[in-house]
């Protein structure tokens, strides 16, 4: 944004040096700081920061930078493993980076067995463990998930995902277009070949999840 403000000022200075031959219109245009107030806004935001919410320790065994989903999960799991001299640093607020505007979807099936195991663990933490530890709700909603296939090749891939899921105890079903319509009446099935339905997929609230993770980590000694 500061770049836009400086670019606008350069544009004004360049225009003032144009020769009469370059001026094709008698109408005058000007760009002022008043009409492009980005620098002023940034300066105001800079003044709003009040520094660390807690005194920074002189040392720590582990320092995690970034209070988004990954940072909060990292601090939580380290504390749960017994590593309590952990500090989380966030320059603004929890989830202020990319986490705050995520949809919070949690799909359990992936082509990689490692990802399937990680997602199963994450689901248990979000849907059960954190609430039991803290008494706080993460915003978890088990509303199920649909993988959409518009051709046979994609549906065959989903069938392979279903087979992998069975190994790990993940419930899923291949549905016809008509069955999908019964499950989700708002869906247009004109170009639908089939779907893979995973009833125990769900969504979480990104801010609520990170807040709960940080509370649980703090209760175990992390900062």
N, C-alpha and C positions, 0 to 999 in steps of 0.2 A: 504494500500500500504506500509506503514511503517512496518507493520507486516511482509510482504513478504521480505523486506530488512533484518530485524533482523533474520528471519527464515533462509535466505540464509547464513548469517554469522555463525549461529549456525551449519548449515550443514557442512561448511568448517572446523569448530573447531572439530566436531565429527569425521570427516573423518581423520583428522590428528592423532587421538588417536587410530585408528583401528590397530589391530595386523596384522602381515603378513598373517595369516591364513584367515583373512576376506577379503583380497584383491585378488579377483578372476581374475583381469586383470592387465596387466602392463600399460595399457593406463591411463593417468592421466586426471582428470577433476577438474576444479576449477570454482568457482562462485565469482566474484568480484563486488564491488560497481559500477564499470564501466558498467558491463553488466546488472545490475539491478538498474537503477538510480532513483528508486521511492523516496527515502529520499531527494535526491537533488531537484527533481521536487516539492515535497511538500514544502520544505524550500523556494524555489523561489516563489511559490504561496502565502505562508504566508507573504512574504515581499511585495507582490503587494497590500495588503489591506491598504487603507489610512485612515480608520476610518469613522465616521459618515459623511454623506453628509450635514447634518445640525446640529447645536448645539443641544444637548439633553436637553429638559426642565427638571426642577427640580421635576416636578410632572405633573400628567395628570389624568383625570377622568377615561380614559380607555386606556390600552396599548394592542395592537394587535401584536402578535409575528408571523412573517412569511408573506412574501410578495408574496404568491401564489394566486391562484384563490379565495380560501376561505377567506384569510386575506384581500385581496383587496375588495372583496364583503362586508365583515363585516364593514370595515372602511367606505366604500361608503354609506351603508345603515344607519349606525349610524349618519354620518354627515347629511344625508338627513332627519333624524328624529329630527335634531336640536342639537345633542350632538357633539359639535365642538372641545372640549378639548380631542381629540383622537390622539394617536401617533402610527404609524405603524413602527415596527422594523424588519429589514431584514438584515441578516448577510452578504449577498453578493449583489445580484441584484434581482429585481422583477422577479418572476417565476424561480429563480435559483434552487428551490427544485424539486418537481415532476411535477409541472405545465408545464414547458417549453417543455417537450417531450410528452405531451398528444396529442391525435388526435383532440381535440376540438369539439367532436360530441355533439349535443344536440338533444336527442330524447324526444318527448313530452309525450309519453304514458308509464305509469308504472302501476303495479297492485295496488299501493296505491294511494288513492285520494289525500292525503297530498303531495306526490311526484309530482303528476300531476299538482297541484296548484303551487308548488314551481317552477317547470320547466316552466310553462306558464308565471309566473312572470319573471323568469330569461330570457326567450326568449324576452319578451317585453323590458327589460332593455338593453340586448345586441343588439337587432336588431333595436331599435328605440330611447329609452330614452337617452342613453349615447351620441349618435351622435347629438341629439337635444341640449343637455346640453353643450357639449364641441366642437362640430364641427369636432370631430375626428371619424374615422371609426374603428370599432372593428375587422374588418376582417370577419364579418358575411356574409355567403353565404347560401341562401335558396336553397339547391339542393335536398331536399327531403330525405326520409329514407325508407329502406325496412327491415322488419322483416322476416327472412327466416324460413320456415317450411319444414322439410323433412318427416313429418308424420302427420296423421290426428289429433292426440292428441295436437301437438304443434299448429296446425292451429286453433283448437277449442279454445285454450288459447288466441290466437291473436284475435279471434272474440269477446271474452269477453273484451279484451283491447279496441277494437273498440267501444263496447257498453258503456264502461266507458268514453271513449273519447267524445262520443256524448253528454253526460251530461255536459261536460265542453266546448263544442263547438269546439273540435279538429277534423278537417277533416281527414278521413282515409278511405281506401278501401281495401277489400280482393280481391286479384288477383289470377287468375289461372296461371299455369306455362307458358302458351302461352302469356297471357297478360303481365306477368312479362318480358318475352323475348322481347316483343314489347317495353316495357318501358326501359329496360336495355339490349340491344342486346349482350353485352359481357358476360352475365351470362350463365353458363352451367346449363340447367334445367333438365338434365337426372335423377337426384335424388331429384328433387324438387316436393313438394306436393302443395305448394301455398305460397303466401306472403301477408304481411300486408303493404300497402303503405301509408305513411304519407307525403303528398306533402310539408307541411310547416316546416318539420324538416330541420336542417341545420348544418353547421360547423362554428366555429369561430377561429380566430387566438389567441392562448393563450397569447402571449406576448402583442399583440395589445389590447386585452380585459383588461388585468391587468393594462397596461399603461393608458388606457382611464378611468378605474375605479379610479385609484389613482389621475389622473388629476381632475376628477369631485369632488372627496373627498377633495382635496386640495383647490379647488375653494370655497368650503363650510366651510373652516376653519380647516380641519384636517391636521396633519403633517405627 
